[in-house]
Amino acid sequence: MTFDELNLDARVLEAVKGAGYTEPTPIQAQGIPPALEGRDVLGIAQTGTGKTASFSLPMISRLAKGRARARMPRSLVLCPTRELAAQVAENFETYSKGLKLSMALLIGGVSFNEQDKKIDRGVDVLIATPGRLLDHFERGKLMLSNIEIMVVDEADRMLDMGFIPDIEKIFGLTPFTRQTLFFSATMPPEIQRITDTFLQNPVKVEVARESTVASTVTQALRLITAERKDKLPNAKREALRDMIREEGDSLKNAIIFCNRKRDVTIVHKSLEKHGFDVASLHGDLDQRIRMQVLSAFRDGKIRLLVASDVAARGLDIPDVSHVYNFDIPTHAEDYVHRIGRTGRAGRSGKAFSLTTKGEEKYLKGIEDMLGIPIPLMEVAEAPKVEAAAEVEEEKPQRKARSIRGRGRKKDEDQTAKEVAPEAVVETKPAEQPKQAREEAQGGRQKNDRRPARGERKPRNNDRNEHGDRAVRGLGDHMPAFMLIPLPDLSRKKSSGDDDDNVADAA
């Protein structure tokens, strides 16, 4: 079958051929015809099978006729993560080149004002994450009463992230007559309940057994051990580097998954320190940085990408050659989505997982879901643990207790006495008699009086050459102004009195 047989709009077909696609994938071949007829579709397929095109191509063909109104989008696509939403937006731009359809992307980490401007002009396709969509609605900037087609992508991931209440609320805000295209890799009971409630007689399209890995992916497992438990993280990082080096030139690029964001940072720094071309991606990064990292990895500028499960679903990077699970995922379904980043579109890929004895129960859950055991790799010798060269979590060193230090000092003194019992111990200044210490230091004698209040306290250097206390004040020195003789004022006074008497007589 070819895309020409699917009754798509001629302009959409031209865009598809321009993108290099000639034959539809199984889910596209089975899902596009009922979607073009306006029926609800329930798609169950593993990641990497072309689900995005299976709903975007019929949507664009149906929206080719009509016009959008301000603040009233004609269609809605809900995605669990910002990265997946941005990727869906790129696919819509690719497939709608020949049509004049407007589109808006509502995700967190981007200014509300720019998004409001697009909504005010009217959009045919609105792609959003649930939280940001409800934020716009509650601010009165958006109405969902004109939605003709609604798509829910990666519904099981929505369940894991706690978005199910938001999804139910959004369903209630859209018209009852809408067409719903619902896609999920697995069908847990909660997802089944939603489909039974909000989908009307859907066409079920299932192209693979639930939670299976593509046959083009080669899986392998490596058991990591260490002499001590605290050395296990170092051993895992060294084993990861060895596995990357062993692949050589066959490793074009790889995604390394960690369970925790803090481990993403540690593994990133470790690989970078050992000369690998690596970047990291997790939910705490700014949205602009996340998009730049993904773009650089997609363009081949970065060879290794250390990521949390934010990159496990929906990211369309067609030619990822390897996937490494630095940690075994705690949920078995996450293993399928991680492995699904490689071996896409019929390409071959390799998926290696590092495991420890503490992760046995998670590994058993994955193997039970797959129905087959994951082959164990044969390693010639266990990896050596690097102590100083590794990037380890800083642990506060416990400060030595003072009593322990005093005990050591006491033991040393006792040992010294036992080694040289006849040695003469020199008397310390603090152990000398008080009077002798004062005389040796030139201190106060018995007949010395204490200085009066306000009087300068005598210092040790206030003594003459005989050891007597020096004279205070000017001492033996007499200033010159004190040697000037005083005038005789008595004779001058008597002559003055006579002058006064003469004047009175006259």
Secondary structure by P-SEA (a helix, b strand, c coil): cccccccccaaaaaaaaaaccccccaaaaacaaaaaabbbbbbbbccccccccccaaaaaaaacccccccccccbbbbbccaaaaaaaaaaaaaaacccbbbbbbbbccccaaaaaaaaaacccbbbbcaaaaaaaaaacccccccccbbbbcaaaaaaaacaaaaaaaaaaaccccbbbbbbbccccaaaaaaaaccccccccccccccccccccbbbbbbbbbcccccaaaaaaaaaaaaaaaaacccccbbbbbbccaaaaaaaaaaaaaaccccccccccccaaaaaaaaaaaaaccccbbbbccccccccccccccccccccccccaaaaaaaacccccccccbbbbbbbcccaaaaaaaaaaaaccccbbbbbcccbbbbcccccccccccccccaaaaaaaaaaaaaaaaaaccccccccccccccaaaaaaaacccccccccccccccccccccccccccccccccccccccccccccccaaaaaaaaaaaaaaaaac
